Amino acid sequence: MEVKYSEKSLMGYAGQFRVLSELLLRGILANTTIIDNGFDIFTNNGKKIQVRSRKKHEKESATIRIIKDREYD
């Protein structure tokens, strides 16, 4: 069975992995969440990060923005 993903979903995953890879390159251990808890990435230094990614127009490059960065509750 073939699973189809929307372009919006794929852009969201691309943004998460872009931020995740940058954190790892900077020596911060981080991982993505499987369940939607209001954040996308958690780090070993106690941060929860929510990432928003979008592409306004077909010819534009993607915009990735971190909108939440807070301590664990």
ABEGO torsion letter per residue (X at the ends): XBBBBBAAAAAAAAAAAAAAAAAAAAGBBBBBBABBAGBABBBAAGBBBBBBBBBABAABBBBBBBABBBBBX
